[in-house]
Amino acid sequence: MKDIVIDEAKKHNLKVVLVASYAHYSTKIHPAHVETIYVDSAKEAADYRIMQLLQKDDILITQDYGLASLALGKKAKVLHHKGFEYDNDNIANLLESRYISAK
């Protein structure tokens, strides 16, 4: 998925920011329009950093419903890696499903 995003972003002259924990450190060299930010391995550290960086109208790709919900609150466009878009109409049901599954 990352490679597809990086290739498509280049076509549209968009910057890509990848946020990952040091546990997922990579020596892979990315093109100039890609920035990688590493955070510690604490639970939710990557999510906190993403939320610090995220601005209105940014595009976030995540499978994390909680992070998606927070990003929608910042008026970002939020996509699931399988292709569907999170929005204010579907996020409540997704979060409720996650909660019921966790119970």
Kinemage of the C-alpha trace (Angstrom):
@kinemage 1
@onewidth
@group {chain A} dominant
@subgroup {mainchain}
@vectorlist {calphas} color= white
{ca met a 1} P 0.000 0.000 0.000
{ca lys a 2} L 2.795 2.439 0.857
{ca asp a 3} L 4.369 2.093 -2.573
{ca ile a 4} L 1.056 2.780 -4.310
{ca val a 5} L 0.470 5.884 -2.186
{ca ile a 6} L 4.003 7.124 -2.822
{ca asp a 7} L 3.678 6.607 -6.589
{ca glu a 8} L 0.250 8.259 -6.803
{ca ala a 9} L 1.321 11.190 -4.618
{ca lys a 10} L 4.258 11.863 -6.934
{ca lys a 11} L 1.922 11.989 -9.943
{ca his a 12} L -0.139 14.667 -8.179
{ca asn a 13} L 2.785 16.557 -6.641
{ca leu a 14} L 1.728 15.695 -3.082
{ca lys a 15} L 3.965 15.218 -0.050
{ca val a 16} L 3.734 11.921 1.844
{ca val a 17} L 4.497 11.637 5.547
{ca leu a 18} L 4.943 8.145 6.953
{ca val a 19} L 4.773 7.793 10.732
{ca ala a 20} L 6.065 4.604 12.330
{ca ser a 21} L 7.550 3.402 15.578
{ca tyr a 22} L 11.250 2.673 15.879
{ca ala a 23} L 10.208 -0.989 16.129
{ca his a 24} L 9.361 -0.701 12.415
{ca tyr a 25} L 12.529 1.155 11.439
{ca ser a 26} L 13.491 0.759 7.799
{ca thr a 27} L 16.604 1.651 5.844
{ca lys a 28} L 14.581 1.878 2.617
{ca ile a 29} L 15.340 5.047 0.685
{ca his a 30} L 12.186 6.923 -0.350
{ca pro a 31} L 11.831 9.625 -3.007
{ca ala a 32} L 12.267 13.285 -2.050
{ca his a 33} L 8.507 13.887 -1.633
{ca val a 34} L 8.354 11.306 1.181
{ca glu a 35} L 9.240 12.061 4.783
{ca thr a 36} L 9.459 9.333 7.408
{ca ile a 37} L 8.970 10.219 11.050
{ca tyr a 38} L 9.837 7.677 13.726
{ca val a 39} L 8.342 7.707 17.200
{ca asp a 40} L 8.984 5.573 20.251
{ca ser a 41} L 7.261 2.232 20.605
{ca ala a 42} L 4.827 3.339 23.309
{ca lys a 43} L 1.218 2.397 22.706
{ca glu a 44} L -0.514 5.012 20.542
{ca ala a 45} L 2.698 7.067 20.034
{ca ala a 46} L 2.326 6.989 16.253
{ca asp a 47} L -1.339 7.996 16.503
{ca tyr a 48} L -0.485 10.954 18.759
{ca arg a 49} L 2.191 12.133 16.338
{ca ile a 50} L -0.144 11.771 13.369
{ca met a 51} L -2.747 13.880 15.137
{ca gln a 52} L -0.136 16.542 15.901
{ca leu a 53} L 0.812 16.736 12.218
{ca leu a 54} L -2.627 16.341 10.636
{ca gln a 55} L -4.292 19.444 9.230
{ca lys a 56} L -7.624 20.214 7.628
{ca asp a 57} L -7.948 18.687 4.138
{ca asp a 58} L -4.963 16.329 4.617
{ca ile a 59} L -5.496 12.738 3.511
{ca leu a 60} L -4.965 10.017 6.104
{ca ile a 61} L -4.957 6.314 5.282
{ca thr a 62} L -5.580 4.081 8.285
{ca gln a 63} L -7.383 0.938 9.341
{ca asp a 64} L -7.711 2.257 12.908
{ca tyr a 65} L -11.295 3.398 13.489
{ca gly a 66} L -10.363 5.418 16.563
{ca leu a 67} L -7.670 7.339 14.703
{ca ala a 68} L -10.062 7.802 11.782
{ca ser a 69} L -12.640 9.300 14.114
{ca leu a 70} L -10.148 11.795 15.537
{ca ala a 71} L -8.942 12.728 12.053
{ca leu a 72} L -12.500 13.382 10.877
{ca gly a 73} L -12.798 15.815 13.769
{ca lys a 74} L -9.879 17.747 12.250
{ca lys a 75} L -11.677 17.832 8.874
{ca ala a 76} L -9.183 15.516 7.168
{ca lys a 77} L -10.157 13.135 4.377
{ca val a 78} L -9.784 9.656 5.876
{ca leu a 79} L -9.496 6.476 3.833
{ca his a 80} L -9.273 2.829 4.819
{ca his a 81} L -6.464 0.933 3.121
{ca lys a 82} L -9.078 -1.286 1.437
{ca gly a 83} L -10.481 1.734 -0.360
{ca phe a 84} L -13.545 2.988 1.478
{ca glu a 85} L -13.811 6.474 2.891
{ca tyr a 86} L -14.604 7.091 6.540
{ca asp a 87} L -17.153 9.821 7.119
{ca asn a 88} L -19.339 11.167 9.879
{ca asp a 89} L -22.149 8.865 8.778
{ca asn a 90} L -20.261 5.568 9.010
{ca ile a 91} L -17.694 6.136 11.766
{ca ala a 92} L -20.166 5.781 14.661
{ca asn a 93} L -21.270 2.345 13.437
{ca leu a 94} L -17.668 1.245 12.902
{ca leu a 95} L -16.673 2.345 16.407
{ca glu a 96} L -19.705 0.632 17.913
{ca ser a 97} L -18.847 -2.605 16.074
{ca arg a 98} L -15.290 -2.410 17.379
{ca tyr a 99} L -16.563 -1.866 20.923
{ca ile a 100} L -18.978 -4.817 20.739
{ca ser a 101} L -16.243 -7.069 19.333
{ca ala a 102} L -13.897 -6.051 22.144
{ca lys a 103} L -16.532 -6.914 24.755
